[in-house]
């Protein structure tokens, strides 16, 4: 019987929590080899998903930091030149 594939997306925190549960289960329980292999396979997928999420988050943070840096180093726009002697307060 083929395995059902779920399309539910996990949050990063949920994936890490499941990965931790898998590791604990593999370390503490006396499991049959096939179950260990299945858990290892699931853990590898979760690990890859977490890395992908972290890389995406890193790129987003770099974009935000670069945008903030660009704005702080850009000189303020120059006001239009007025040759008259009128003093403008606003």
N, C-alpha and C positions, 0 to 999 in steps of 0.2 A: 504494500500500500504506500503510495507516494506521500511524502511529508507535506503538510500544508505550509505555505509560506504566508507570513503575515506582512502586511504593509504598514502596520502601526509604526509611526516614528517615535523614537524615544527622545527625551531631552538628554542633554549631556549628563546631568546628575543621575537620571534613571539608568543610563547605560553604565556609568561607573558603579552604581550600587549593584546592578546585576552582575557586573564583572567581579566585584568583590565577593558576592555570594558564590559565584562559580569557583573562584580560587579557594575559598574556605571549604566548600563542599569537596573539591578535589583533594585538598590536603587532609581533611579529617575523616571522610567517609571511605569505607572499603567498597569501592564501586567496581563493577565489571568493566573490562577493557573497553567494550563498545560504548558504554556510558561515558567513560573518561574521554574517549575520542570525540564523542558528540559534544561534551562540555568544552573540550579544548577548541573544537571548531567554532562553537558559539562564542567563546571567549575571544578567539582571534578576530571574528567579525566585529564584536563590540569594541575591541582594541582599535581596529582600523577605523570604525565609525567615530570613536573618540578623537583619534588623531586628526581625522578630516575636520571635525567640528573645531578643534583647537587651532588648526591651521587657518580655517576660515575666520575665526574670531581674531587671530593675530593679524591677519590682513586687514580686517575691518578697523582694528585699533590703530594700525599704522596709517591708514587713510585718514582717520580722525585726527591723529597726532600731526600728520603732515598738513592737514587743512588748518589746524589750530596754529601751527608754526608759520604757515604762509600768511595767515591773517595778522599775526603779531609782528611780522617783519615787514609787512607792507606799509609804506609811509601813508599818512592820512591824505586824502584827496586835497588838492590845492583849491583854495577858494578863488572864485573869479576875480580877475584884476579890475579894480575900480580906480580910475585916475582922479575921480573927484575927491574933495576933502570931507565928504560926509562920513561920519563915524557910524558904523553899524554895530549894534549890540547883539543882534540875533542873526 
